Amino acid sequence: MTNYLDFEKPLAEIEGKAEELRAMARQNEEMDVADEAAALDRKAAELLDDLYKDLTPWRKCQVARHPERPHCKNYIDALFTEYTPLAGDRNFADDHAVMGGLARFDGTPVMVIGHEKGNDTKSRIERNFGMARPEGYRKAIRLMEMADKFGLPVVTLVDTPGAYPGKGAEERGQSEAIARSTEKCLQIGVPLISVVIGEGGSGGAVAFATANRVAMLEHSVYSVISPEGCASILWKDAEKMREAAEALRLTAQDLQKLGVNDRIISEPKGGAHRDSQATIEAVGRAIGDMLRELGNLTPEQLVKARREKFLQMGSKGLAA
């Protein structure tokens, strides 16, 4: 069953009517509903085009959070072979919100690391909805150090509303772990590429995305705070999230203008959740392109280019 977003309700009605007609025809073979159902399908396709032709920033946030979007595990299963997960931070515990390990991408050994939200109630609770604790970032640091030692490119898949703000996480040094993960991204002498596949929330995302190349899916978002959090702070009203989303410039398109995002990966019409396989294949092509772009650079050149990229970030500015 398709999960429809708030602004997709008219689409849900049309597609629902088409499915009802087909269900009736399956029960009564004498009914001929092909023409009527096809007409509804055409109307739904036109409406889908119209809805997604020019999404507002807030609607992009909703699409980026869609529960049926492909998640980190889906990408790893489809794009990487010989994946060997590595667990634990060698200090406190293993954080299931962060998954990572050794793998091959198109036959090339790599280290892949990402946030995993889960795809049902049980897995979402287990994965803490993709919100990593300090041990998750320390696990990522350990994997990046290993990749650097053995000369393996690092691929990160970002999809988190932000780092977990709980009491235990703060007691175990959440901000310090995020800072050290970001620092490690700037230090390693191997290609580091990052793809924002859904939400890129605050320092929890920056800790994985301080990369030589940052790509974003067309309807993904990347910002210092969620629109709801921003609205609560600025206007003391979380319901002003639409205005906050506009002000935050969190879309892939705005961030490309600012120099934060290097590449926009197109999504199927209606968002990644409408055709997960096509989306995953598009991400795979982008990862391959970015790895090839960085393949001939020395460790010193990679580190220097990565630092310069972030020092220059935002200098392009946005048109008023």
C-alpha positions in Angstrom: 0.0 0.0 0.0 1.4 3.4 -1.0 2.0 6.0 1.7 0.8 9.4 0.4 2.1 12.7 1.6 -0.3 15.5 2.7 0.1 17.4 -0.6 -0.5 14.1 -2.6 -4.1 13.6 -1.3 -5.7 14.5 -4.7 -3.4 11.9 -6.3 -4.3 9.3 -3.7 -8.0 9.7 -4.6 -7.5 9.2 -8.3 -5.1 6.3 -8.0 -7.4 4.8 -5.4 -10.4 5.0 -7.7 -8.4 3.3 -10.5 -7.4 0.5 -8.2 -11.0 0.1 -7.0 -12.1 -0.4 -10.6 -9.5 -3.0 -11.2 -10.4 -4.8 -8.0 -14.0 -4.9 -9.1 -13.1 -6.2 -12.5 -11.0 -9.0 -10.9 -14.0 -10.1 -8.9 -16.4 -9.9 -11.9 -14.8 -10.9 -15.2 -17.7 -9.6 -17.2 -16.9 -6.0 -16.2 -14.8 -4.0 -18.7 -13.1 -1.1 -16.9 -9.9 -0.9 -18.9 -10.7 2.4 -20.7 -12.0 4.1 -17.5 -9.0 2.9 -15.5 -6.6 4.0 -18.2 -8.2 7.4 -18.2 -7.7 7.7 -14.5 -4.1 6.5 -14.9 -3.4 9.3 -17.4 -5.1 11.9 -15.1 -2.9 10.6 -12.2 0.2 10.9 -14.2 -0.6 14.4 -15.2 -1.3 15.4 -11.6 1.9 13.7 -10.5 3.9 15.8 -13.0 2.1 19.0 -11.8 2.7 18.3 -8.1 6.4 17.6 -8.6 7.1 20.2 -11.2 8.1 22.8 -8.7 8.2 21.5 -5.1 8.5 24.0 -2.3 11.4 23.4 0.2 8.9 22.1 2.8 7.4 19.6 0.4 10.9 18.5 -0.5 11.5 17.9 3.3 8.4 15.7 3.3 9.6 13.7 0.3 13.1 13.3 1.8 11.5 11.8 4.9 9.1 9.5 3.0 9.3 6.1 4.9 9.4 4.1 1.6 12.5 5.9 0.2 15.4 3.5 -0.2 17.7 3.6 2.8 21.4 2.9 3.4 21.0 -0.9 3.6 19.1 -1.0 0.3 22.0 0.9 -1.4 24.6 -1.3 0.2 22.8 -4.5 -0.8 22.3 -3.4 -4.4 25.5 -1.5 -5.2 28.2 -3.2 -3.2 29.5 -6.7 -3.2 31.4 -8.7 -0.6 30.1 -6.4 2.1 31.6 -7.3 5.4 30.0 -5.3 8.3 32.3 -4.0 11.0 30.8 -3.3 14.4 31.6 -1.4 17.6 33.7 1.7 18.6 36.1 -0.4 20.7 35.1 1.7 23.7 31.4 1.5 24.6 29.0 -0.3 22.2 27.9 -0.8 18.7 25.5 1.8 17.4 22.9 0.3 15.0 22.0 3.7 13.6 25.4 3.6 11.8 26.3 0.7 9.5 29.6 0.3 7.7 32.2 -2.1 6.6 34.5 -3.3 3.8 33.0 -3.9 0.4 33.7 -3.7 -3.3 32.1 -1.2 -5.6 32.4 -2.2 -9.3 35.2 -4.5 -8.2 37.2 -1.8 -6.3 37.7 -2.3 -2.6 36.1 0.5 -0.6 34.9 1.4 2.9 31.2 2.2 3.0 29.6 4.0 6.0 26.0 5.3 6.4 23.1 6.1 8.6 20.3 3.5 8.6 16.8 4.5 9.6 15.1 1.1 9.3 12.0 0.3 7.3 9.4 -0.9 9.8 8.6 -0.2 13.5 10.9 -2.8 14.9 13.9 -1.9 12.8 13.3 1.8 13.2 13.5 1.4 17.0 16.5 -0.8 16.7 18.2 1.8 14.4 17.1 4.7 16.6 15.5 6.3 13.4 18.9 7.0 12.0 20.0 9.2 14.9 23.5 8.2 15.9 25.0 8.2 19.4 28.6 9.0 20.1 29.6 5.3 19.6 28.2 5.5 16.1 30.5 8.4 15.2 33.5 6.7 16.9 32.8 3.6 14.9 32.8 5.7 11.8 36.2 7.2 12.8 37.6 3.8 13.3 36.5 2.7 9.9 37.9 5.8 8.2 41.2 5.3 10.0 41.2 1.7 8.7 40.4 2.9 5.1 43.2 5.4 5.3 45.7 2.8 6.5 44.9 0.5 3.6 44.3 3.1 0.9 40.6 2.4 0.5 38.2 5.1 -0.8 35.4 6.0 1.6 31.8 6.2 0.5 29.3 7.7 3.0 25.5 7.6 2.7 23.8 10.3 4.7 20.3 10.0 6.0 19.7 11.3 9.5 17.4 13.9 11.1 20.4 14.7 13.3 22.6 13.2 16.0 20.7 11.7 19.0 20.2 14.4 21.7 19.5 12.1 24.6 21.0 12.4 28.1 23.2 9.3 27.8 24.6 10.4 24.4 25.5 13.8 25.8 27.1 12.2 28.9 29.3 10.1 26.6 30.5 13.1 24.6 28.2 13.5 21.6 29.5 16.8 20.4 33.1 15.7 20.9 32.5 12.6 18.8 30.8 14.5 16.0 33.7 17.0 16.0 36.3 14.3 15.8 34.5 12.5 13.1 34.4 15.7 11.1 38.1 16.2 11.8 38.8 12.7 10.6 37.0 13.4 7.4 39.4 16.3 6.8 42.5 14.2 7.6 42.3 11.0 5.7 44.4 10.8 2.5 42.0 8.7 0.4 39.0 9.7 -1.8 36.0 10.5 0.4 32.6 10.9 -1.3 29.3 11.4 0.3 25.7 11.1 -1.0 22.8 12.6 0.9 20.0 10.1 0.1 17.3 11.6 2.4 17.8 13.9 5.3 21.1 15.6 6.1 20.5 16.9 9.5 22.9 19.2 11.4 26.3 18.0 12.7 25.1 14.5 12.6 25.3 14.7 8.8 28.4 16.9 8.6 30.3 14.3 10.5 30.0 12.0 7.4 29.7 14.5 4.6 32.9 16.6 5.0 34.0 15.0 1.7 35.9 15.7 -1.5 32.6 15.3 -3.4 29.1 15.7 -2.0 26.1 14.6 -4.1 22.4 14.9 -3.2 19.4 13.2 -4.5 17.0 15.7 -6.2 14.5 15.8 -3.3 16.9 15.3 -0.4 17.6 18.1 2.1 20.7 19.2 4.1 20.6 21.8 6.8 22.0 23.0 10.1 18.6 22.2 11.8 15.2 20.8 10.9 12.6 23.3 9.8 10.5 22.5 12.9 13.4 23.1 15.2 14.3 26.3 13.4 10.7 27.6 13.7 10.5 26.7 17.3 13.6 28.7 18.1 13.0 31.7 15.9 9.2 32.1 16.2 8.4 29.8 19.2 6.0 28.0 16.8 6.9 24.7 15.2 4.0 25.2 12.8 5.9 27.8 10.9 8.1 25.1 9.5 7.2 26.1 5.9 8.7 29.6 6.4 11.7 28.0 8.1 12.3 25.6 5.3 12.3 28.5 2.8 14.8 30.5 4.9 17.2 27.6 5.6 18.1 27.1 1.9 18.2 23.3 2.5 17.3 21.9 -1.0 19.9 20.3 -3.3 19.3 23.1 -5.8 20.0 25.9 -3.3 23.0 24.1 -1.9 24.5 23.6 -5.3 24.4 27.4 -5.8 26.2 27.8 -2.4 28.9 25.3 -3.4 27.9 22.8 -0.6 26.6 20.2 -3.1 28.6 19.2 -6.1 26.1 17.1 -7.9 22.3 16.6 -8.0 21.1 13.1 -8.7 17.7 13.0 -10.5 14.9 11.1 -8.9 12.0 9.3 -10.6 8.9 11.4 -11.0 7.1 11.4 -7.7 10.3 10.8 -5.7 12.7 8.0 -5.0 10.1 5.9 -3.3 8.2 5.5 -6.6 11.0 3.6 -8.2 13.7 2.6 -5.7 15.6 0.5 -8.3 16.0 3.4 -10.7 17.1 5.7 -7.8 19.7 3.2 -6.6 21.1 2.8 -10.1 21.4 6.5 -10.5 23.2 6.8 -7.2 25.5 4.0 -8.3 26.4 5.8 -11.5 27.1 9.0 -9.5 29.4 7.2 -7.1 31.3 5.6 -9.9 31.7 9.0 -11.6 33.0 10.7 -8.5 35.4 7.9 -7.6 36.9 8.2 -11.1 37.2 12.0 -10.8 39.3 11.5 -7.6 41.2 8.4 -8.7 44.5 10.0 -9.8 44.9 12.5 -6.9 47.6 11.9 -4.3 46.8 11.8 -0.6 48.2 15.3 -0.2 46.1 16.7 -3.1 42.9 15.0 -1.7 43.4 16.5 1.8 44.2 19.9 0.4 41.3 20.0 -2.0 38.9 18.8 0.7 40.0 21.6 3.1 39.8 24.2 0.4 36.3 23.1 -0.6 35.0 23.7 2.9 36.9 27.0 3.4 35.3 28.3 0.2 31.8 27.0 1.0 29.1 29.6 0.7 31.3 32.2 -1.0 29.3 31.9 -4.2 26.2 33.2 -2.4 22.6 33.1 -3.6 20.8 35.6 -5.7 18.6 37.9 -3.6 
